[in-house]
Amino acid sequence: MIAEETLRRYVARWAPLALGGLFPLLVNLVLALVSTVVVGAAMLGGGMNLLLMERNPTALLAAAGSLGAAALVVAIAGLVAAPFGQGGLTYAVVQVQRDQSVSFGELWQAALRYWGRLFRLNLIMAGAGIIMLLVFFLLRFIPLLGPLVWVIGFALVMFVLGGYGPYLVVSEELGASDAAGKAFRILTRKFVDVVLTLLVMAAAGLAVGLVTGILSLIPGLGLLVTYASQIFLAPLAMLYLAFRYQRNIAPDLNPPGGRGRFDMGPPPGA
């Protein structure tokens, strides 16, 4: 079974997978540090203006503008940093799946190499999310069934784009638009498999969330449990998707003979 194969490979190669999980965590920690400095500086500057101008309306507007600008900078930084973590983690999983070595330097190089494609893929995801929100305003007029259909559809679309999309970019060297198009083909041609995979991932996420929530109640363990789950469980989830794609999806999606074009017509000159 795919789950058993995933666990066997995970146990055998847990160290490079943990390195892959550590990479996006470090990226997020650096982003959090930068965000704290930027927001802190904006709050300090706004507070000083309020004190010097004795709560003048102009000072209030200036403080609000500073906080808004800081929030915008943090949001842009997060959008820019996210593909680095995605690229490093996905590359580690692909290397382990191929039974090849993984080093921190390779993760950094892979993050740089795939950053542009993953950044554009994230923009496609954001655009798909906006379109789905517009669809929601149409479906919300259908009592009960409309919102239910929307929630399921939104979850499936985001799942194939955010789960299989990065894997396709790294493992098959696809561009962002090609990876998104193939992710949608996965959704349409392997719909049942995608639904089952999403249910498995959701159930596993609920179980992990319950366990980590209980452990987080123990003083001093909250932050440690959160970091450990990111380091060890994020690669496990991606590895499961990778094996599921190769076993259940790729044989029906990719043409015979590899990545070349498959022509149903007769050979030239026949």
Secondary structure, DSSP 8 states (H G I E B T S, - for coil): -HHHHHHHHHHHTHHHHHHHHHHHHHHHHHHHHHHHHHHHHHHHHHHHHHHHTTS-HHHHHHHHHHHHHHHHHHHHHHHHHHHHHHHHHHHHHHHHHTT----HHHHHHHHHHHHHHHHHHHHHHHHHHHHHHHHHHHHTTSTTHHHHHHHHHHHHHHHIIIIIHHHHHHHS---HHHHHHHHHHHHHHSHHHHHHHHHHHHHHHHHHHHHHHHHHTSTTTHHHHHHHHHHHHHHHHHHHHHHHIIIIIHHHHS-TTSSS----S--TT-
